[in-house]
Structure formats: structure tokens, C-alpha cells
Amino acid sequence: MDPIPLWLRRLWDAWDLRALVLLSFTLQIILSIFGDRRKYISSMWINVLVWSAYLMADWVATVALGKLSDVQGSLEKSNSLWAIWAPLLLLHLGGPNSITAYSLEDNQLWLRHLLGLLVQISAAIYVILMSWKNSWFSFMSLPALVAGVIKYGERTWVLKAVSDDKYLHWRPFGSLRDKYSTEGHDYVRVLVVAYERLHLFMGYLVDGGLGLGPVDVYGGPGLGPVDNVDGGIGLGPVDVDGGPGLGPVDDVDGGIGIGPVDDDWGNMEDNILRDALEVKTGLMYDLLYTKAAVIYSKGGFIMRCISFGCTVIVLVGLTIQILHLKTKEEDDGHVKENWHEMDIAITVVLTVGAVALEIYAAIEIFSSNWIMLWLIKQGRGEWVIWLSQRFPWLFNREKKYWSQMMGQFDLLGYCLKHTEPDVQISPSRKLIRSVLGHNYEVKWDKSLHKTVYFVHPPVYNAILEYFHKPWIGSSISDSLIRELDGIWAIVGDPNMPGSFLFIVKWVHLATEICYHLELEWDAGHHFGSDPMTLWMENREASKALSDYMMYLLVMHPSLLPNVGSLFPLERDLSNPRRLAGDARDVNEACHYLLRHEEEYIIRMIAEHLKGKEKQKRWEIIKLIWLRMLQAAAHGPNGFTQKDGHFQKLRQGGELLTLIWFINPSQPPIQSPSDLPPPMRPSDDLPPPMRQPGDRRPPMPPPFQPPGNRRPARPPPGNLPPPMRQPDNRRPPRPPPGDWRPPMQSFSQDSQWMLENN
């Protein structure tokens, strides 16, 4: 028995080509509308939609073109109307402006697309020649072929350009430094600052984080020749020569190489800086994942006009022909060719749709920031202001360039949720555990436990205040500096290899303790409950940043430097009772952590913060997390996370990526003492006790005469075992109030760090 009925086979034979052509056109509509919306929508549905449409679009168009060549090769089935479909399918293979590459790696496949371009053009020409009948439809296939070749070649050109590192030096409008005015309109200032800093940022990427061309920087490890910097976070004089569209950039003082733009950088309003960073993110997305590299060049603009003109000619010609002739008899052969009404309708849909998609793309182009930058370059900044005010729905300054969301992961809440007995585990979890194993169950649970948090003004303002201006030591009290030094003395240096994971975990859990137990700690003290007070803003910002850093560590560790092995974190996630014990709520879990002997570092941090005034406490915690964000974005290995940040641009963006864009050329900071605020000895803390797992480098020994030098102390790994009492038991611990870690006692985390580094 035939598994496929005869009627179904006949239906497929009659409609397979038509269905493929219509499906290809539908996929182009999806990519045109949603292709660039993924830069500010982080939901899974749009990623799945764009991913599936992107993969299917080339396959469907290629299969349809192959089917056309097969059908047109048969004299019995040859149809001159179908010949127009072949070049229109080339338009589909060229893709829309909004997406040329789904991921960064797709740009490296330009050779494959070049080969596909040659093969598919040959197939389209074959279809046209085999169906040529000296009819009007045959002649209309020629301008359609020109438009298709241009569109497909345009895509290959873009992929080739983006795959080359030299492309990162390209900027279509040259320098706009002389167009910047501190008294100009905010929209113009935002565009100019974003454009100029994007160019410098791309040069930083090309040169491996060392800036553009020969760079003279005073201070900063690993930056080569050093000369002439007047403080701040700039690169001093920058001399650049070469690269498409670049002129020499000289005599920049205290900025990062864009003259008047940087002169006002430190005094720029936070809203201008925020908007400039977001516009810069959108411009970078356009350069990596769209046809911006071609569209905004002179040659690309000319080719686009030719392509659009040819498409319009095809539409007009077909409209005239279809309106006057439905059945045409050829005089030079007396062949009467009848076209199916459905074929005529599909041809009209394809041509009208092609023109409509081109018009939609033109609207997107002329309402983009790139056209505004071109107007500014031409000295038409007042046009930009007029257009943004006259047509706010089209030239919307408030448009989104990233999702403005930050992920959240509460480690203590995760542990509490998973300490329930097995009888309460859902059937889906039991199925995943039995079929895929425990590791997949943990991955599934992590994805379910994460949440998203809109970046509220307190968080945004804290980040901008910290990263906007150079840190001035006098802007913060000496007592607060000492408190911060005390925390760094406890947790160590986040830039040391393998230490970042542990510091994030320790400070995250200490933040949870402070957040949930502060009512107990501050009982009898009235600090006010107004949510707009400063300490409440710092409290909520600290909590959000804490959960965000843990989210990055759990869900996206590839974006973080110096993470090392994730085994200690996976151990805690797989054994939630290790951190939460048998606690029934978060307060009990916090008390359990304070009693937990193996996590004494968390206790030390919490005890250090417990006695502080509430406002000061949350100011300290906020600054700690901002410092950790700085280490994550601008640490010594921050350049190695380049591809991860670029991939995030197509997934709705990431807050860490936005921070990474602020000033990537800032010299990497090697130790906490190099960081603002400067490290100072704390007056109210005992000297830090060096543990065997301490990652900080030992102090150099005092100078001794050559003949009177003491032997060097053995490294921590060669220390003798801890002393034992005669009965081979450890001495009793001191009371909780006087608790100090024993000299040779260290947590499992510290021991793991010692053994694996």
C-alpha cells in the first residue's frame, strides 16, 4: 500500500513550486520586520523566529530556483511567466537590509556565499534562456535579473567586509569632530559623540585593546610607549594615519582622541552620555549584522538606486501587460500560451512585494541615525533638529537600541527552592533527571530560576556616576575609603586568575545577609522609610547589581574574565543544602550562613558591614559591586570577551556590554591598590590574616646584606600541616563575638583555589 495517497502526490506536483516561492517571500517579510528588532528584544520567541527564518530563507529560495531550472528545462512545462520568478528569487537570496548575518560567525562564510552567488546566477540565467519566447514577460526578466544580481552581490560584499578586521577602521562620513558644539541640540550632540567614540572603540578592537595606531599613554600596564597624559581616563595624544576614511587625529588633551567631543565629556549630562552609549550600541549592531557597510557608502547607494529602479520597471511593465493581455499568441511560432490565474497572481504578489520591501527598507534607511550623521557631516545639523521635531514618530530619539533589561539570579533563593524533599519535585523535573541526568536538571532549573529586571534610574545613575567621570579621591570620605579597603583586604584581588568567581559568590551572599537581616541589625534605629531616600536607592541598586553579577556568573560566565573553573559554583548548585542547610526561609538561611564554618569569609564581610550606619553600609556595597562591574568589563582579560559581547548585541544587549562600550581603552587594573579609591590601611580593622589560599602576592622581604640573608619562606602550598592537640582534636572555637579564622584553617573554596591554581 502506498503510504502517500495519489491525490496528495498530484497536489504536490501542481503546487510545490508555487508553495516554495510564496514561502520564500513570507520569510523575507519576517526577516525584514523582525531582523533588527532582536537588538532591543531579548525574549526567546523573537530569537527562535529570526533564527528559523534566517536558516530557511536561503534553503527555500535555493530549492525553488533548482525546481524552476528543472521545470523550465522541460519543453512541455516551460512557462515564460515563471522565468520572472528566478531573478526575483535572487532578490530573496540577497536578503533584507535588517539582517545579513544571524551570528558573528556567519560573516566568515562569505566565500560560501560567493560560490552560491555564482551558482544561483547561472541557474537564473539558465531559466531565463530556456523560457525565452520573445514575449513581454521574457524581456521583463532582464531588469529583474539585474536587481537580483545587485541584491545578492550586495550581501556577499557586506559579509566579506565585516569578516576583515580592517573594516573596523571604516567610518563612512569621516570625522565629525568639528561638527560638535556644546551649545547645540542634544540630539546632535548625542549622535556626534556616539559616532566618534564608536570609531575609536573599533580601532581599540583592531589593535588588541591598545588604541588606534601609535598611541602614547602615560601609565597603564601593557600599553607600550608612555607619554603625556593629563589625568582622567583618556589616552592623551593619539596619532592615527590610515584606515578608510581616517585623517590624522592629533593634539587631543585629556580625552580619548576626538577633540572637542572629549573636552566636554567630563561635564556632559548623564542623560546625554546614556543616550550616546545606547546609540553607539545600535551603530555597532548595524555594522556587524546589517548592510550598513554597503548602504551608506557611495558605491552602495548607487547600486541600491539601480536595484530599486529595476524592480519598479518590472512592476510597471508587468502591470501594463497583465491589465491588457491575459492570453497572448506568439506570432513567430503560432504558439498560444495560457497562464494560470494563480501564476499571474503570484507574479503580481512577488513584484509588488519586492517593491514594498524596498520602500520599507528605504524608510528604515532614511530614518536611521546614519542618515542623520550624514546630514550633520554636510553641515545640515538644523535639518536633523527640524526632522526630529517635525516627525517624532519617524525620527524618534527615544527609540530603543537594547532591551534595557538585566538578568537576576538569587543564589540563596535557588538553594532554598531546591531543598524541598523529593516528594514535592514536579514530574517534569523527575523526567529530566531520569532521562537526561542530574546535570541537565541543574541547567534546566537555572534557566527557570533566572528573572529579568528593568534597569531602573537608581541603577543607571549609579553606573553613570561611577564610570562617567574620572574618580576623584576627594569626592569620597576617607572613612568610606578605609571601609572599602577593609573589604578588599578580606576578599582579595578580583583580577587574579580564578578569583573572580569566589569574590562574586562571597560578596553576593554577604549582600543577601545585609539585605534580609538589616531589620534585626538596625532595630531601634530610625533611618526613615521613604523609598526615595538615598540609602533606599543604594539598597535597591546594590541588590539588583548583586543578583545581576550572579546571573552573569551562572548563565553567561564566558562574558566574565578570570572566572576559571566553574566546579565550585556547580557544587553549590548541585548541593543546595551546603549554603542553605535546612532553612525554611531566607532569614534562617542567612543565619545559617553566619554560623557556617566553611564560609567564614562571608561571615567576615557581613560582620564588617553589620556595625555600619545603614546609609554608609549600602554605599559601601554599591561601590563594591560597581568595582566588580569594572573588573568584569575592563579587567586585564576584558578584550578576550569581545566576541561574547558582540554576540549579545543580537540578543537584546547586555548591561555589561554597555559598560564595556564606555571606555574599553582604559588601562587594565592589576590589583585593588591600582583602583579608585586608593587602598589605605583600615584603622578599625585588624590586619588581614594570610590564609594558605590567599591569592594576593606576598610582600617582598626586607633588604638584607648579601652575607646575612635569611632563607626564603616556603610558598603556601608547602606549609606544614596544621598543629593538632595531644588528643588529635582541634581546640575549641572562641565565642561568636570574638571569632577569628584560625591561622591554618581555610574554607573549601580557598582550598580548591590553592590546589587548582
VOGU-3710 file (C-alpha; in Angstrom, 3 decimals, decimal comma):
1> mdpiplwlrr> 0,000/0,000/0,000  1,357/3,388/-0,965  1,805/5,478/2,216  1,238/8,700/0,251  -2,163/8,941/-1,465  -2,242/9,635/-5,180  -4,259/12,832/-4,763  -1,642/14,213/-2,378  1,108/13,498/-4,868  -0,794/15,249/-7,646
11> lwdawdlral> -1,453/18,213/-5,376  2,249/18,493/-4,521  3,304/18,167/-8,162  0,959/21,000/-9,100  1,726/23,354/-6,211  5,235/22,561/-4,974  6,936/25,364/-6,897  4,231/27,887/-6,121  4,309/26,992/-2,423  8,094/27,321/-2,260
21> vllsftlqii> 8,061/30,736/-3,940  5,357/32,065/-1,621  7,133/30,631/1,424  10,363/32,334/0,365  8,552/35,658/0,084  6,948/35,172/3,509  10,337/34,518/5,088  11,656/37,755/3,590  8,803/39,672/5,217  9,607/38,104/8,599
31> lsifgdrrky> 13,301/38,942/8,317  12,614/42,495/7,157  10,309/43,256/10,079  11,942/41,332/12,907  15,562/41,122/11,737  16,765/44,241/13,551  14,241/44,151/16,386  16,241/41,460/18,116  18,747/44,114/19,155  16,254/45,501/21,693
41> issmwinvlv> 14,022/42,464/22,313  15,658/39,764/24,417  12,782/37,275/24,514  13,324/33,777/23,216  10,458/33,864/20,752  11,994/36,504/18,506  15,372/34,758/18,519  13,739/31,476/17,527  11,628/33,220/14,877  14,553/35,072/13,297
51> wsaylmadwv> 16,848/32,053/13,563  14,393/29,709/11,844  13,517/32,267/9,155  17,202/33,034/8,517  18,120/29,373/8,087  15,082/28,532/5,975  15,249/31,581/3,695  18,370/30,543/1,775  17,347/26,897/1,658  13,821/27,562/0,371
61> atvalgklsd> 14,978/30,055/-2,279  17,713/27,683/-3,459  15,333/24,724/-3,711  12,758/26,841/-5,538  15,375/28,039/-8,012  16,506/24,472/-8,604  12,930/23,376/-9,142  12,461/26,216/-11,639  15,527/25,173/-13,622  14,253/21,609/-13,710
71> vqgsleksns> 10,762/22,608/-14,837  11,915/25,128/-17,430  14,233/22,526/-18,908  11,164/20,561/-19,945  9,505/21,885/-23,103  6,149/20,524/-22,012  6,139/22,522/-18,789  8,080/25,604/-19,894  6,382/28,822/-18,805  7,726/32,272/-19,668
81> lwaiwaplll> 5,864/33,749/-16,711  7,826/31,547/-14,335  11,046/32,923/-15,808  10,468/36,149/-13,881  10,373/34,189/-10,642  14,025/33,151/-10,968  15,568/36,666/-10,691  13,013/37,555/-8,019  14,323/34,592/-6,018  17,788/36,136/-6,341
91> lhlggpnsit> 16,332/39,175/-4,580  15,255/36,866/-1,772  18,723/35,317/-1,589  20,137/38,817/-1,213  18,121/39,225/1,962  16,773/42,382/3,599  18,818/45,274/4,945  17,935/44,450/8,532  19,937/41,222/8,708  22,868/39,802/6,778
101> ayslednqlw> 24,282/37,550/9,495  22,409/35,859/12,300  25,554/35,398/14,378  29,044/36,810/14,209  30,438/33,602/12,713  28,162/33,889/9,673  30,277/36,789/8,445  33,176/34,379/7,978  31,148/32,372/5,431  31,422/34,971/2,689
111> lrhllgllvq> 33,321/32,578/0,410  30,436/30,121/0,609  28,013/32,891/-0,306  30,285/33,970/-3,163  30,168/30,455/-4,580  26,404/30,388/-4,075  26,154/33,731/-5,875  27,889/32,348/-8,962  25,878/29,127/-8,981  22,478/30,757/-8,423
121> isaaiyvilm> 23,090/33,473/-11,017  23,977/30,759/-13,511  20,783/28,899/-12,633  18,682/32,049/-13,044  20,236/32,792/-16,446  19,584/29,202/-17,495  15,925/29,510/-16,521  15,549/32,768/-18,468  17,196/31,353/-21,599  15,184/28,149/-21,541
131> swknswfsfm> 11,911/30,057/-21,260  12,703/32,865/-23,708  9,883/33,362/-26,180  10,295/36,990/-27,332  7,389/37,879/-25,092  6,943/40,894/-22,853  7,399/38,710/-19,806  10,714/37,431/-21,099  12,000/40,976/-21,559  10,841/41,918/-18,052
141> slpalvagvi> 13,039/39,178/-16,619  16,177/41,125/-17,647  15,792/44,143/-15,295  14,646/41,707/-12,613  17,891/39,783/-13,132  19,938/42,981/-12,747  18,166/43,799/-9,476  18,640/40,252/-8,180  22,357/40,147/-9,013  22,926/43,504/-7,301
151> kygertwvlk> 20,987/42,467/-4,210  22,713/39,098/-3,844  26,130/40,590/-4,568  25,450/43,292/-2,006  25,020/40,683/0,710  28,243/38,896/-0,226  30,072/42,224/-0,251  28,877/43,003/3,261  29,896/39,596/4,624  33,350/39,973/3,075
161> avsddkylhw> 33,787/43,457/4,538  32,725/42,565/8,080  34,926/39,458/8,140  38,019/41,649/7,689  39,453/43,401/10,740  40,300/46,425/8,593  36,578/47,021/8,320  36,549/48,072/11,966  38,598/51,129/10,953  35,949/52,116/8,414
171> rpfgslrdky> 33,620/55,014/9,007  31,531/56,291/6,117  31,459/60,008/6,931  34,995/60,639/8,128  35,442/62,724/11,251  32,642/64,818/12,734  34,734/66,437/15,452  34,307/69,916/14,002  30,512/69,471/13,915  30,247/69,052/17,662
181> steghdyvrv> 29,016/72,012/19,699  28,341/72,087/23,401  25,613/74,624/22,706  23,971/72,523/20,015  20,850/70,464/20,193  21,023/67,436/22,475  20,121/65,066/19,640  23,036/66,316/17,528  25,437/66,063/20,459  24,328/62,506/21,167
191> lvvayerlhl> 24,838/61,420/17,558  28,269/63,024/17,203  29,588/61,652/20,494  28,286/58,157/19,709  29,765/58,181/16,205  33,205/59,462/17,189  33,560/57,151/20,171  32,405/54,211/18,088  35,251/54,827/15,673  37,792/54,909/18,475
201> fmgylvdggl> 36,251/51,815/20,018  36,566/49,863/16,768  40,198/50,870/16,492  40,735/49,563/20,000  39,343/46,202/18,925  41,562/46,009/15,850  44,723/46,769/17,777  44,036/44,306/20,563  42,994/46,839/23,142  45,918/49,213/22,642
211> glgpvdvygg> 44,107/52,004/20,837  44,405/53,309/17,300  47,738/53,382/15,577  50,723/54,672/17,564  49,370/55,621/20,966  51,305/57,382/23,693  49,759/56,849/27,075  51,130/57,771/30,438  50,816/54,860/32,784  48,843/51,700/32,488
221> pglgpvdnvd> 50,431/48,283/32,120  50,819/46,783/28,717  50,122/49,935/26,692  53,522/50,412/25,130  55,230/53,814/24,866  54,084/56,217/27,508  53,905/59,928/27,274  51,779/62,927/28,032  48,505/62,368/29,824  46,734/64,911/31,962
231> ggiglgpvdv> 44,837/62,512/34,171  41,372/61,223/33,676  40,636/58,110/31,722  41,773/59,321/28,321  44,567/58,226/26,043  46,306/61,550/25,675  47,746/62,418/22,267  46,663/59,946/19,622  48,271/59,817/16,200  46,328/57,895/13,625
241> dggpglgpvd> 47,185/57,593/9,983  45,468/55,164/7,703  42,292/53,211/7,528  39,334/54,006/5,264  38,059/57,481/5,795  40,529/58,375/8,544  42,507/61,519/8,844  45,209/62,347/11,348  43,980/62,915/14,865  46,413/64,995/16,842
251> dvdggigigp> 46,780/67,026/19,961  43,980/65,616/21,997  44,391/66,507/25,624  42,815/64,551/28,410  40,345/62,706/26,220  40,408/59,683/24,014  41,088/61,160/20,652  38,081/63,096/19,375  38,918/66,631/20,317  36,017/68,891/21,273
261> vdddwgnmed> 33,792/65,926/21,972  36,063/64,844/24,791  36,660/68,333/26,080  33,087/68,286/27,328  32,986/64,572/28,179  33,584/65,003/31,886  30,971/67,771/32,129  28,400/66,087/29,915  24,985/65,486/31,398  24,217/61,924/32,384
271> nilrdalevk> 21,244/61,709/30,037  23,420/62,757/27,078  26,019/60,166/27,995  23,396/57,452/28,438  21,791/58,207/25,079  25,190/58,344/23,368  26,128/54,936/24,760  22,871/53,417/23,567  23,182/54,979/20,108  26,747/53,699/19,953
281> tglmydllyt> 25,455/50,204/20,739  22,918/50,465/17,922  25,548/51,657/15,443  27,815/48,760/16,348  24,966/46,311/15,805  24,297/47,833/12,383  27,924/47,428/11,353  28,132/43,784/12,416  24,755/42,344/11,459  23,173/44,552/8,769
291> kaaviyskgg> 24,112/46,024/5,378  25,294/49,316/6,838  28,787/48,717/5,436  27,395/48,972/1,892  24,251/51,061/2,142  25,964/54,182/3,461  28,882/54,130/1,037  28,764/55,994/-2,259  29,016/52,861/-4,375  26,433/51,063/-2,295
301> fimrcisfgc> 23,997/53,956/-2,615  24,349/53,984/-6,408  23,840/50,242/-6,672  20,819/50,431/-4,389  19,227/53,078/-6,624  19,816/50,916/-9,704  18,327/47,877/-7,993  15,266/49,779/-6,843  14,777/51,316/-10,296  14,931/47,912/-11,990
311> tvivlvglti> 12,400/46,493/-9,548  9,996/49,359/-10,241  10,421/48,864/-14,003  9,478/45,205/-13,639  6,392/46,092/-11,607  5,217/48,747/-14,068  5,844/46,545/-17,094  4,051/43,560/-15,632  1,127/45,700/-14,549  0,660/47,078/-18,065
321> qilhlktkee> 0,971/43,650/-19,627  -1,387/41,887/-17,224  -4,044/44,585/-17,437  -4,226/44,396/-21,223  -3,343/40,834/-22,059  -4,220/37,688/-20,169  -3,727/35,365/-23,094  -1,215/36,146/-25,787  -0,480/34,399/-29,049  3,097/34,482/-30,271
331> ddghvkenwh> 3,303/35,418/-33,978  6,689/33,848/-34,578  5,633/30,296/-33,939  1,922/30,485/-33,575  2,225/29,184/-30,048  -0,602/30,102/-27,772  0,491/30,235/-24,161  -2,119/30,229/-21,433  -1,120/31,294/-17,957  -2,816/30,022/-14,889
341> emdiaitvvl> -4,563/32,786/-12,994  -2,778/31,677/-9,843  0,595/32,126/-11,585  -0,382/35,646/-12,580  -1,474/36,413/-9,020  1,762/35,000/-7,559  3,833/37,053/-10,017  1,981/40,207/-9,001  2,453/39,381/-5,322  6,181/38,822/-5,806
351> tvgavaleiy> 6,768/42,037/-7,755  4,547/44,232/-5,583  6,089/42,649/-2,502  9,611/43,288/-3,798  8,837/46,975/-4,331  7,083/47,207/-0,960  10,068/45,670/0,819  12,388/48,109/-0,955  10,209/51,040/0,127  10,158/49,724/3,693
361> aaieifssnw> 13,944/49,410/3,606  14,237/52,962/2,247  12,112/54,289/5,108  14,313/52,440/7,586  17,422/53,873/5,945  16,255/57,488/5,794  15,011/57,411/9,384  18,211/55,863/10,722  20,903/57,597/12,727  23,324/57,081/9,835
371> imlwlikqgr> 21,379/59,488/7,623  21,258/61,983/10,486  25,037/61,699/10,776  25,362/62,273/7,026  23,288/65,449/7,334  25,493/66,604/10,202  28,555/65,926/8,049  27,055/68,092/5,290  26,568/70,933/7,768  22,815/70,399/7,947
381> gewviwlsqr> 22,511/69,883/11,669  19,479/72,165/11,727  17,732/69,730/9,378  18,311/66,970/11,897  16,734/69,075/14,624  13,804/70,026/12,384  13,139/66,442/11,297  13,286/65,109/14,849  10,798/67,760/15,961  8,547/67,653/12,892
391> fpwlfnrekk> 8,356/63,861/12,564  8,955/62,475/16,067  7,208/59,212/15,142  9,806/58,587/12,433  12,934/60,219/13,836  12,363/59,155/17,408  15,207/59,976/19,736  13,679/57,719/22,378  13,890/54,612/20,204  15,410/51,596/21,909
401> ywsqmmgqfd> 18,813/50,241/20,982  18,939/47,442/23,543  16,468/45,690/25,820  17,311/47,802/28,914  16,869/44,644/30,974  19,290/42,967/33,349  19,061/39,327/34,347  18,771/38,370/38,000  19,793/35,209/39,837  19,365/34,867/43,586
411> llgyclkhte> 21,715/32,086/44,680  20,270/31,811/48,178  16,720/31,746/46,828  17,723/28,994/44,408  19,145/26,905/47,238  16,024/27,404/49,358  13,801/26,402/46,464  15,695/23,167/45,904  15,985/21,951/49,498  12,438/20,600/49,398
421> pdvqispsrk> 12,020/16,812/49,694  11,827/14,700/46,569  8,125/14,048/47,060  7,496/17,688/46,161  9,557/17,662/42,984  7,471/18,255/39,882  7,018/15,417/37,362  8,853/17,397/34,678  11,963/17,652/36,852  11,804/13,948/37,653
431> lirsvlghny> 11,540/13,183/33,935  14,542/15,381/33,095  16,548/13,816/35,901  15,733/10,261/34,826  16,222/10,801/31,087  18,959/13,431/30,782  20,670/13,170/34,132  21,284/15,431/37,089  23,495/17,920/35,226  20,766/18,735/32,718
441> evkwdkslhk> 18,307/19,052/35,565  20,527/21,702/37,156  20,826/23,580/33,835  17,072/23,486/33,389  16,494/24,698/36,937  18,951/27,555/36,492  17,138/28,801/33,407  13,800/28,601/35,234  15,071/30,417/38,316  16,514/33,433/36,494
451> tvyfvhppvy> 14,406/36,569/36,280  14,708/39,878/34,443  14,838/43,328/35,954  14,265/46,610/34,192  17,277/48,871/34,617  15,696/51,460/36,883  17,090/55,000/37,200  18,895/54,327/40,535  20,919/51,549/38,893  21,563/53,521/35,721
461> naileyfhkp> 22,516/56,638/37,675  24,902/54,705/39,913  26,665/53,211/36,893  26,904/56,510/35,033  28,165/58,324/38,106  30,868/55,714/38,626  32,025/55,335/35,023  31,224/58,768/33,630  33,881/60,915/35,228  37,378/60,154/36,453
471> wigssisdsl> 37,386/59,085/40,070  38,402/61,948/42,328  39,612/60,836/45,724  38,321/63,972/47,429  34,776/63,183/46,300  34,517/60,395/48,857  35,287/60,492/52,543  38,446/58,917/53,891  36,408/56,752/56,235  34,482/55,248/53,319
481> ireldgiwai> 37,751/54,594/51,509  39,051/52,740/54,546  35,892/50,665/54,716  36,297/49,670/51,082  39,920/48,791/51,718  38,782/46,539/54,516  36,514/44,604/52,166  39,248/44,172/49,564  41,617/43,026/52,286  39,155/40,248/53,114
491> vgdpnmpgsf> 38,159/39,051/49,641  41,374/39,703/47,703  42,004/40,916/44,166  39,276/40,212/41,558  41,828/40,480/38,749  43,827/37,491/39,940  43,238/34,330/37,875  40,468/32,168/39,274  39,456/34,621/41,991  36,541/36,375/40,312
501> lfivkwvhla> 34,090/33,518/40,849  34,738/33,298/44,569  34,610/37,045/45,168  31,270/37,347/43,361  29,858/34,467/45,382  31,138/35,759/48,735  30,003/39,340/48,224  26,675/38,215/46,732  25,817/36,112/49,779  27,030/38,862/52,120
511> teicyhlele> 24,744/41,287/50,280  21,839/38,874/50,789  22,571/38,743/54,511  22,670/42,533/54,780  19,516/42,876/52,688  17,391/40,444/54,697  18,770/40,889/58,220  19,088/44,661/58,381  15,806/44,960/60,287  17,311/42,836/63,047
521> wdaghhfgsd> 20,604/44,679/62,965  19,081/48,159/62,970  16,265/47,522/65,456  15,668/50,674/67,473  17,307/52,917/64,868  15,113/55,096/62,675  16,585/55,932/59,292  13,343/56,765/57,519  11,300/54,550/55,214  10,812/56,930/52,318
531> pmtlwmenre> 11,653/54,892/49,188  13,190/57,984/47,613  15,831/58,388/50,290  19,426/57,872/49,240  20,006/54,749/51,288  16,921/53,085/49,820  18,169/53,817/46,298  21,588/52,428/47,172  19,975/49,393/48,792  17,864/48,500/45,772
541> askalsdymm> 20,685/49,264/43,340  23,069/47,056/45,333  20,583/44,190/45,407  19,970/44,459/41,654  23,692/44,589/40,837  24,391/41,674/43,176  21,797/39,443/41,528  22,970/40,611/38,102  26,581/39,635/38,717  25,467/36,232/39,989
551> yllvmhpsll> 23,270/35,900/36,890  26,293/36,538/34,665  28,344/34,044/36,632  25,695/31,317/36,446  24,213/31,890/32,978  26,944/33,673/30,977  30,372/33,007/32,532  32,039/33,480/29,138  31,452/37,234/29,469  33,482/37,411/32,683
561> pnvgslfple> 37,274/37,437/32,984  39,358/35,355/35,389  36,490/33,029/36,226  38,483/29,838/35,968  36,774/26,537/36,632  33,070/26,620/37,469  33,281/23,481/39,596  32,899/25,275/42,965  29,761/27,042/41,753  28,295/23,893/40,221
571> rdlsnprrla> 28,976/22,123/43,510  26,865/24,676/45,374  24,080/24,499/42,799  24,044/20,704/42,855  24,083/20,576/46,662  21,846/23,473/47,774  21,872/22,366/51,424  25,526/23,336/51,592  24,565/27,026/51,643  21,005/26,910/52,975
581> gdardvneac> 21,084/23,910/55,306  17,591/23,003/56,481  16,386/26,614/56,474  12,730/27,189/55,714  13,010/30,845/54,711  15,631/33,318/53,642  16,216/34,736/57,139  17,022/31,293/58,512  19,332/30,705/55,555  21,167/33,959/56,313
591> hyllrheeey> 21,646/32,938/59,946  22,857/29,537/58,785  25,496/31,205/56,603  26,674/33,272/59,559  27,148/30,039/61,532  28,604/28,072/58,635  32,227/27,313/59,500  33,376/26,668/55,945  32,090/30,019/54,652  33,863/32,192/57,178
601> iirmiaehlk> 34,792/34,802/54,545  31,102/35,567/54,007  30,784/35,972/57,764  33,776/38,311/57,877  32,244/40,539/55,192  28,853/40,585/56,902  30,353/41,317/60,311  32,410/44,107/58,797  29,244/45,708/57,397  26,928/44,959/60,300
611> gkekqkrwei> 28,054/47,754/62,580  27,925/50,450/59,922  25,252/53,054/59,605  22,619/51,944/57,124  23,343/54,655/54,568  27,074/54,051/54,749  26,624/50,287/54,587  24,729/50,363/51,323  27,060/52,965/49,858  29,938/50,559/50,512
621> ikliwlrmlq> 28,113/47,602/48,986  27,118/49,627/45,925  30,698/50,741/45,331  31,918/47,159/45,712  29,572/45,941/43,001  30,430/48,833/40,714  34,074/47,927/41,171  33,263/44,320/40,271  31,451/45,514/37,149  34,540/47,483/36,231
631> aaahgpngft> 36,721/44,413/36,716  34,321/42,342/34,603  34,200/44,843/31,737  37,637/46,466/31,774  39,822/43,917/33,527  43,111/42,627/32,121  41,292/39,984/30,060  38,340/42,160/29,078  39,440/42,167/25,423  39,102/38,368/25,253
641> qkdghfqklr> 35,356/38,692/25,856  34,952/40,702/22,623  33,076/38,037/20,679  30,777/37,313/23,604  29,783/40,970/23,848  29,242/41,173/20,093  27,003/38,120/20,232  24,976/39,770/22,982  24,155/42,671/20,654  21,854/40,374/18,673
651> qggelltliw> 20,156/39,014/21,803  18,729/42,212/23,188  22,010/43,554/24,506  23,535/43,277/27,956  24,225/45,821/30,666  27,808/44,588/30,941  28,232/45,119/27,195  27,044/48,701/27,578  29,655/49,221/30,309  32,253/47,534/28,100
661> finpsqppiq> 31,465/50,157/25,447  32,008/53,086/27,831  35,774/53,162/27,779  37,435/49,945/26,669  40,783/51,662/26,255  41,052/52,327/29,971  44,297/50,739/31,179  43,642/47,361/32,780  43,869/47,436/36,550  46,128/44,847/38,050
671> spsdlpppmr> 45,350/44,997/41,756  42,896/46,653/44,140  45,548/49,186/45,078  45,563/50,411/41,477  41,831/51,032/41,583  39,937/54,079/42,670  39,546/54,645/45,533  43,186/54,069/46,513  43,785/51,317/49,033  44,635/52,588/52,514
681> psddlpppmr> 45,159/50,703/55,767  41,998/50,482/57,810  42,071/51,987/61,285  39,286/49,907/62,770  40,179/46,522/61,295  42,755/44,005/62,460  45,479/43,258/59,932  44,244/40,696/57,394  45,256/37,140/58,198  47,011/35,462/55,303
691> qpgdrrppmp> 45,367/32,152/54,520  47,032/29,341/52,558  44,544/30,036/49,777  45,254/33,770/49,712  45,702/34,818/46,097  47,481/38,081/46,832  51,202/38,157/46,133  53,400/38,089/49,253  55,162/41,236/50,376  58,813/41,399/49,336
701> ppfqppgnrr> 61,248/40,577/52,180  63,204/43,434/53,753  66,617/44,130/52,374  69,409/42,081/53,945  73,180/42,338/53,390  74,488/39,717/50,960  76,099/37,658/53,704  73,251/37,867/56,162  70,177/36,891/54,151  67,604/34,692/55,682
711> parpppgnlp> 66,310/31,767/53,623  63,132/32,488/51,695  59,886/31,389/53,271  58,261/28,378/51,614  55,225/29,075/49,425  51,765/28,492/50,923  51,431/25,135/49,193  54,453/23,783/51,149  53,285/24,829/54,597  53,365/22,099/57,255
721> ppmrqpdnrr> 50,056/20,543/58,266  48,036/22,310/60,968  49,084/21,711/64,536  46,988/19,230/66,476  46,274/18,911/70,186  47,628/15,872/72,044  44,222/14,185/71,737  44,320/14,930/67,987  41,346/17,260/68,208  41,128/20,861/67,186
731> pprpppgdwr> 40,952/23,382/70,001  37,503/24,744/70,799  36,452/27,780/68,794  36,244/31,163/70,517  32,830/32,689/71,295  30,964/34,076/68,264  31,640/37,697/69,187  35,426/37,208/69,166  35,510/34,770/66,281  38,553/34,846/64,035
741> ppmqsfsqds> 39,569/32,223/61,488  42,424/30,004/62,703  45,718/30,701/61,075  45,803/27,430/59,142  42,056/26,946/58,714  40,586/27,734/55,353  37,302/27,123/53,568  36,728/24,545/50,889  36,634/27,347/48,323  40,046/28,639/49,399
751> qwmlenn> 41,451/25,125/49,486  40,135/24,466/45,993  41,734/27,700/44,771  45,039/26,664/46,321  45,038/23,205/44,789  43,956/24,268/41,302  45,992/27,410/40,742
//
